[in-house]
């Protein structure tokens, strides 16, 4: 159940249930091996994540959804913690649950894994067969299909290693060909996952050379799967649909033995509240997406329609999972890097010669007072206005004045609509239900999320520059392998602030809201203290790449502080 941690046999039953359907999970690492894991069939991951954080001893929580394919637990994470695959696998093993772990982000990119040959577990395999027989009507479920189609290592294969192809034989040649075929996708992968994919490719090469072709086949298969998923994760692409059937499967009432004894249905009141919260998120996103250009906007609207269908079907976990993916795609679309900027001298010349810049400055001067007036009067679709105007400012700062002016046109249209009291039903409902200052909280929260993404992007650029500068330099051969330690400095700049701001948006005036404000200010002080350490003071003067890590973070934190003071 979602309101208490599970261990031992109960935990094993819940993990096994992942063979039949995708489940929500939350994992809070504690000291040594004293961790907390919660699994629920209905509640969204972010809901049980809050419970896990309260019950656990740690300060960080990984959460998302999972399914089990053969002996591998595949996690699709909305949030991860360091070394998740290794830590979770070790903990599950201590609970007599022997599975491999594959960790992916919301777009399906492989983040990390801990996969090895596992000993046969007759009870596990027998349970899989029983589950398949009991749930014959759901045989087309994605997890079940994948588990049935996954190549299994039979006892005959284990007892007859002499049948395996020798090094250099046909099987090895096939693996080499498959590995070469996936190399272009690895090379073109986003920086956030490129290093991990390259390490996996190198691991496959080592496994092929050592003759461990079974392990190499698994590694190459994982790379192929990651390459396929990357094709749908490009900017403007439709976010991947959650791995659930188009029609929600009927609950298998004929197989109560597959459910753990402690698994209970969610409280109807909680379910209704969760549904309303997810519907509100979907309504807010609709206003944001409506201003995105096609084809990205159309595809995201189609995905949002699937969210509504999932909510009507009561599949809150899948709806929450898809909403997270849509939000990630929206942020990715709006924060897409501009074309390679020219050198400073060239930039000044280009700016002076660009007539679009003057048009943008005039538009900004005209729009800002009108926006401030609407915010004060709480009129119009403020969420959409703020989103489009923020997007226009970002594009202008990047020198993309044509895009900035296009977005400014949408802002002007929304302002005109607000002047005649025309607004969307979703915006009117959201404004009626929203507590005071919700716009300021929402705007500063979204800006902080983008800032955290920018911090990682800047560090990725710095790592690439360091790796390129030291490549082939005698005595510095190990630098590229060690430069990943840069990202450790971001571990403590976590999601605590954005989570607290999200709760502020959902909380009415009162003592609880004041307590959340105090907590947010405390988090800001902690972040500022971290940004005053030697690393962050020196990082923007690194000499390898131009970054704005410390200044950008401090500016975003100042905006949040201003919102909290209003």
Secondary structure, 3 states (H helix, E strand, C coil): CCCCCCCHHHHHHHHHHCCCCCEEEEEECCCCCCCEEEEECCCCHHHHHHHHHHHCCCCCCEEEEEEEECCEEEEEEEECCCCHHHHHHHHHHHCCCCCEEEEECCCCCEEEEECCCCCCCHHHHHHHHHHHHHCHHHCCCHHHHHHHHCCCCCHHHHHCHHHCCCCCCHHHHHHHHHHHHHHHHHHCCCHHHHHHHHHHHHHHHHHHHHCCHHHHHHHHHHHHHHHHHHCCCCCCCCCCCCCCCCCCCCCCCCCHHHCCCCCCCCCHHHHHHHHHHHHHHHHHHHHHHCCCCCCHHHHHHHHHHHHHHHHHHCCHHHHHHHHHHHHHHHHHHHCCCCCCCCCHHHHHHHHHHCHHHHHHHHHHHHHHHHHHHHHHHCCCCHHHHHHHHHHHHHHHHCCCHHHHHHHHHHHHHHHHHHHCCCCCHHHHHHHHHCCCCHHHHHHHHHHHHHHHHHHHHHHHHHHHHHHHHHCCCCCCCCHHHHHHHHHHHHCCCCCHHHHHHHHHHHCCCCHHHHHHHHHHHHHHHHHHHHHCCHHHHHHCCCCCCCCCHHHHHHHHHHHHHHHHHC
